[in-house]
Amino acid sequence: MTERKAKVDRGHALALTRQCALLAVSRSSAFRTPSPVSDEDTQLMRWLVELHLRHPFKGSRRLRDDLWDEYGLRANRRRVQRLMRLMGIQALYPGSKNTRPNPHHKVYPYLLRHQTIDRVNQVWCTDITYIPMRKGFLYLVAIMDWYSRKVLSWRLSNTLDTTPCIEALEATIRCHGTPEIFNSDQGCQFTSETFTDVLKHHNIRISMDGKGRWMDNVFIERLWHNIKYEKVGRVAVKGAGRKNTVSK
């Protein structure tokens, strides 16, 4: 019962309806006693917390399926959502974007549409993402071969600038040769002349995603999901998840 509801007095000379209007509370809920959580929901909440700590990247749909697969319990999605809200837990999902275009940089067309990628070193792709830390962020850049899905090189930095991207690119070229096409998004790190000049020097064709087209670079986006939400985020949630446990 909220503080306002506690001030409503049935024995007062002022009508109850008028009291509720003055306190801006609903007449029907003025003396409503919240229903206690049932034993069945309590057990379900324990299972949801266990599943969430193991797989913090899973949302209500996948947790609903896991309840059936691991515990043999049929629960609809709305019930799972309601209990997740009650416990204050939610799936890890992508947040702020790091792509910051520079209007003065040249943007190159996307070259991979209708292309058949059937060999290594045909297409490389790159992207940059943030890794949340206790105080601030670290920025991770990676270069991947499209055909093999292998991460060829990566760099970690505490600044969101072009230097780590160039270092990763030059290291990859030294170790693996050169690709035919190099694909990136339109972030200022990859459209800068210092970065594109390295590609031009090695006669590499430059390709860039369309604006807002995350699917154009879907393989490295999937890599970020694996790293941030299934690996790094899983460890972080385990440390903080003790606060969300349900008492037995």
C-alpha positions as CSV (number, residue, x, y, z in Angstrom):
1,M,0.0,0.0,0.0
2,T,1.4,3.4,-1.0
3,E,1.8,6.3,1.3
4,R,-1.2,8.1,-0.2
5,K,-3.4,5.0,0.1
6,A,-2.5,4.7,3.8
7,K,-4.0,8.2,4.5
8,V,-7.4,7.2,3.3
9,D,-9.6,6.9,6.4
10,R,-13.0,5.2,6.3
11,G,-14.0,6.7,9.6
12,H,-13.4,10.3,8.5
13,A,-16.3,12.7,8.0
14,L,-15.2,13.4,4.4
15,A,-16.6,10.9,1.9
16,L,-14.3,8.1,0.8
17,T,-14.8,9.0,-2.8
18,R,-13.7,12.6,-2.1
19,Q,-10.7,11.5,-0.2
20,C,-9.6,9.4,-3.1
21,A,-10.1,12.3,-5.5
22,L,-8.0,14.6,-3.3
23,L,-5.2,12.0,-3.0
24,A,-5.4,11.2,-6.7
25,V,-5.8,7.4,-6.1
26,S,-8.3,5.0,-7.6
27,R,-11.4,4.4,-5.4
28,S,-11.4,0.7,-6.4
29,S,-7.8,0.2,-5.4
30,A,-7.7,2.4,-2.2
31,F,-7.9,-0.6,0.1
32,R,-6.8,-3.4,-2.3
33,T,-4.5,-5.9,-0.7
34,P,-1.9,-7.2,-3.2
35,S,-2.2,-10.9,-3.9
36,P,0.7,-13.0,-2.5
37,V,3.0,-14.9,-5.0
38,S,1.8,-18.5,-5.3
39,D,4.0,-21.4,-4.5
40,E,3.9,-22.4,-8.1
41,D,5.1,-19.0,-9.3
42,T,7.8,-18.9,-6.6
43,Q,9.2,-22.2,-8.0
44,L,8.9,-20.9,-11.5
45,M,10.8,-17.7,-10.6
46,R,13.6,-19.8,-9.1
47,W,13.9,-21.7,-12.4
48,L,13.8,-18.5,-14.4
49,V,16.6,-17.0,-12.3
50,E,18.8,-20.1,-12.8
51,L,18.2,-20.1,-16.6
52,H,18.8,-16.3,-16.8
53,L,22.1,-16.6,-15.0
54,R,23.2,-19.4,-17.3
55,H,21.9,-17.7,-20.5
56,P,21.5,-13.9,-19.9
57,F,21.1,-13.2,-23.6
58,K,17.8,-15.3,-23.8
59,G,14.5,-13.4,-23.8
60,S,11.1,-14.6,-22.6
61,R,10.4,-16.8,-25.7
62,R,13.6,-18.8,-25.3
63,L,13.3,-19.0,-21.5
64,R,9.7,-20.3,-22.0
65,D,11.1,-23.1,-24.3
66,D,13.9,-23.9,-21.8
67,L,11.4,-24.3,-19.0
68,W,9.7,-27.1,-21.0
69,D,13.0,-28.7,-22.2
70,E,14.7,-28.7,-18.8
71,Y,11.9,-28.8,-16.2
72,G,9.0,-30.1,-18.2
73,L,6.9,-27.1,-17.4
74,R,4.5,-25.6,-19.9
75,A,4.2,-21.8,-19.3
76,N,3.0,-19.2,-21.7
77,R,5.2,-16.2,-22.7
78,R,3.0,-13.6,-20.9
79,R,3.4,-15.4,-17.6
80,V,7.2,-15.6,-18.1
81,Q,7.3,-11.9,-19.0
82,R,5.2,-11.0,-15.9
83,L,7.5,-12.9,-13.5
84,M,10.6,-11.5,-15.2
85,R,9.3,-8.0,-14.6
86,L,8.5,-8.9,-11.0
87,M,12.1,-10.0,-10.4
88,G,13.6,-7.1,-12.4
89,I,15.5,-9.3,-14.9
90,Q,15.7,-8.9,-18.7
91,A,17.7,-10.3,-21.6
92,L,21.0,-8.6,-22.6
93,Y,20.6,-7.0,-26.0
94,P,22.4,-4.5,-28.2
95,G,22.4,-0.9,-26.9
96,S,24.0,2.3,-28.2
97,K,25.7,2.3,-31.6
98,N,29.3,3.1,-32.3
99,T,28.8,4.0,-36.0
100,R,29.4,7.7,-36.2
101,P,29.6,8.9,-39.9
102,N,31.7,11.9,-40.9
103,P,29.9,13.9,-43.6
104,H,33.2,15.0,-45.0
105,H,34.5,11.4,-45.7
106,K,33.8,9.6,-48.9
107,V,31.3,6.7,-48.7
108,Y,31.8,3.7,-51.0
109,P,29.1,1.5,-52.5
110,Y,28.2,-1.9,-51.2
111,L,29.8,-4.5,-53.5
112,L,28.6,-7.8,-52.0
113,R,25.0,-7.8,-53.2
114,H,24.4,-10.9,-55.4
115,Q,28.0,-12.0,-54.9
116,T,28.9,-15.7,-54.5
117,I,31.5,-16.0,-51.7
118,D,33.2,-19.3,-52.3
119,R,36.9,-19.0,-51.2
120,V,39.0,-17.5,-48.5
121,N,40.6,-14.1,-48.9
122,Q,37.8,-13.1,-51.3
123,V,36.1,-10.8,-48.9
124,W,37.2,-9.5,-45.5
125,C,34.9,-7.5,-43.2
126,T,35.4,-5.4,-40.1
127,D,33.5,-3.7,-37.4
128,I,34.0,-2.1,-34.0
129,T,32.0,-2.6,-30.8
130,Y,32.1,-1.6,-27.2
131,I,32.7,-3.8,-24.2
132,P,31.1,-2.4,-21.0
133,M,33.5,-2.3,-18.0
134,R,33.0,-1.3,-14.4
135,K,34.1,2.2,-15.2
136,G,33.6,3.2,-18.8
137,F,34.1,1.1,-22.0
138,L,36.7,-0.7,-24.0
139,Y,36.4,-0.8,-27.8
140,L,37.0,-4.0,-29.8
141,V,37.8,-4.0,-33.5
142,A,38.0,-7.3,-35.4
143,I,38.7,-8.3,-39.0
144,M,37.0,-11.5,-40.3
145,D,37.1,-13.6,-43.4
146,W,33.6,-13.9,-44.8
147,Y,34.0,-17.4,-46.3
148,S,35.7,-19.2,-43.3
149,R,34.1,-16.9,-40.6
150,K,37.6,-16.8,-39.1
151,V,38.7,-13.8,-37.0
152,L,42.0,-12.8,-38.7
153,S,43.0,-10.0,-36.3
154,W,41.6,-7.9,-33.5
155,R,42.6,-5.0,-31.3
156,L,41.3,-3.7,-28.0
157,S,41.5,0.0,-27.1
158,N,40.2,2.5,-24.5
159,T,39.6,5.2,-27.2
160,L,37.2,5.1,-30.2
161,D,39.6,6.2,-32.9
162,T,41.2,5.0,-36.1
163,T,44.6,3.9,-35.0
164,P,43.6,0.4,-33.6
165,C,41.6,-0.2,-36.8
166,I,44.6,0.5,-39.0
167,E,46.9,-1.6,-36.7
168,A,44.5,-4.6,-37.0
169,L,44.3,-4.2,-40.8
170,E,48.0,-3.9,-41.4
171,A,48.7,-6.9,-39.1
172,T,46.1,-9.0,-41.0
173,I,47.7,-8.1,-44.4
174,R,51.1,-9.1,-43.1
175,C,49.9,-12.5,-41.9
176,H,47.2,-13.4,-44.4
177,G,47.9,-11.5,-47.6
178,T,45.2,-9.3,-49.2
179,P,41.6,-9.8,-50.0
180,E,39.8,-8.9,-53.2
181,I,37.1,-6.8,-51.3
182,F,37.1,-5.3,-47.9
183,N,33.7,-4.5,-46.4
184,S,32.9,-2.2,-43.4
185,D,30.1,0.1,-42.2
186,Q,30.1,3.8,-42.7
187,G,31.7,4.7,-39.4
188,C,34.2,7.5,-39.4
189,Q,37.0,5.1,-38.4
190,F,36.6,3.2,-41.7
191,T,35.8,6.1,-44.0
192,S,38.8,8.1,-43.0
193,E,41.5,8.6,-45.6
194,T,44.2,7.2,-43.3
195,F,42.2,3.9,-43.2
196,T,41.1,3.7,-46.9
197,D,44.6,4.7,-48.1
198,V,45.9,1.4,-46.7
199,L,43.3,-0.5,-48.7
200,K,44.0,1.5,-51.9
201,H,47.8,1.0,-51.5
202,H,47.2,-2.8,-51.7
203,N,44.7,-2.5,-54.5
204,I,41.8,-3.8,-52.4
205,R,38.3,-2.9,-53.5
206,I,36.4,-1.0,-50.8
207,S,32.8,-1.9,-49.9
208,M,30.6,-0.3,-47.3
209,D,27.2,-1.2,-45.8
210,G,24.1,0.8,-46.6
211,K,23.0,3.2,-44.0
212,G,21.1,1.3,-41.2
213,R,21.7,-2.0,-43.0
214,W,23.2,-4.3,-40.3
215,M,22.4,-7.3,-42.4
216,D,25.0,-6.2,-44.9
217,N,27.6,-7.3,-42.4
218,V,25.7,-9.9,-40.6
219,F,28.5,-12.4,-39.8
220,I,30.5,-10.0,-37.7
221,E,27.4,-8.7,-36.1
222,R,26.8,-12.3,-35.0
223,L,30.3,-12.4,-33.7
224,W,29.6,-9.4,-31.5
225,H,26.5,-11.1,-30.2
226,N,28.5,-14.2,-29.2
227,I,31.2,-12.2,-27.5
228,K,29.2,-9.5,-25.7
229,Y,26.0,-11.3,-24.7
230,E,26.9,-15.0,-24.6
231,K,30.4,-14.7,-23.2
232,V,31.4,-11.3,-21.6
233,G,27.8,-10.5,-20.6
234,R,27.3,-13.9,-19.1
235,V,30.1,-13.4,-16.6
236,A,28.9,-9.9,-15.7
237,V,25.4,-11.1,-15.0
238,K,26.6,-14.0,-12.9
239,G,28.4,-11.5,-10.6
240,A,25.4,-9.2,-10.3
241,G,22.7,-11.9,-10.4
242,R,23.0,-12.8,-6.8
243,K,20.8,-9.7,-6.0
244,N,18.0,-11.2,-8.1
245,T,17.8,-14.6,-6.5
246,V,14.5,-15.7,-5.0
247,S,14.6,-16.8,-1.4
248,K,13.5,-20.4,-0.7
